[in-house]
Amino acid sequence: MTGSHAIPELAGFRSATPLLVTDVTVLDPAAGSVRTHQDLLLRHGRIAAAGASLDAEAEVLVGTGLVALPGLWDMHVHTFDESTLPKFLARGVTGIRHMGGAPVHGKWRARLRGGDWLAPRMVFAGPILDGPRPSRPGSIALTSADEATAAVARCVDDGAEFLKVYSQLPAEAYAAIAATGVPFAGHVPWTVPIATAAASGQRSIEHLDGLALGTSLSEKEIRAGLSTLDVSDPVGMFTRLSQLNHLAAVTHDPARLAALCRTFLRHGTWHVPTLAVLEAKATVGTPDFPLTPYLPDIEPALRPAWAQVGSWSPDAATRDREQAVFQHSLHLVRELHRAGVALLAGTDTFVPGHSLHDELALLVRAGLSPLDALRAATSDPARFLGATDRFGAVAPGQAADLLLLAANPLDDIAHTRAIRAVIVGGGHFQP
């Protein structure tokens, strides 16, 4: 997804009142710098000036003792309920990438263009493009290259800024989608090797999808197992996937991973690990399951299902397999990062806002520095979206989307939760 054409406006709220944030410590992940005793003048939704002892006619927000950094982006979101959007903002998430389009998103896009809606900035995929028996509601079912080409045209006509591909796409449909030249991201279909996905131009791979498989010495056996999965039996499919993912983890070949990292670097393939999802799968039925305290903040329509998942108690063998897969995922993220493969912070929207802070902590646990984890939610999303002139830094001309924290997250990534104020489009509020 290169170039600003992928995000034609990224419009959003713009405060009409200038704001002067005084005496703040500025943490700029893009520059890797920390500057103390800075003032920030925000005007017309942008940072107008940054420096010491600025003077301007503006509302004043005293930042003494606080740390300012760019607003966070969650680069893998599924939400369809407007009531969730303030929850993102309250947790410092000022931008989100929707990974599966729905009719309501057209209305949201129109409201964002108005410039007076206090909501995160948003980038929208079209409906999920999947195989003949989709596993998610609202997906477009595809069986052939011709159907895929037509579906892409429909998505573009409906305003999609990129395409979302999914696990059960036939290889010929996937190839046809890639051939259109429209930016696409998502899962790696079970019929497509991950190296082929990178070479085909898939801009981001979600959930480390296909990576353990592509680095396994048992790849052929696992692919045969994937071909027999029955999407009409979710429990059976989950169990079989758990077994196949575990087999991939325990047959890992470091040489294959090194070769794939070179492929990702050559083709500019990004990864969105969504480690929070994998951790939840590994802790279902245990006291460590992370969603239990968050249920009131989950999208209302999804709360009953998550409550049911949280009370499910898988057998010991399943728990052990999922824990091994999760630990292997941490290893894969560590090795991707060491190789220089670009990573983005995304959550699958377990809990709006909250889960992004969980994801940042998990990225650090996997081996990223706190600065690199912050970049995965600030300056790197801006790079991915082709919008470094507007987002991801604290500098004049940048969007006035900022967090003010009570402590420096470079000292402890958990400090991203110590939010004292959120600034969106130059307007501020306390969460």
Disulfide bonds with the S-S distance in Angstrom:
none
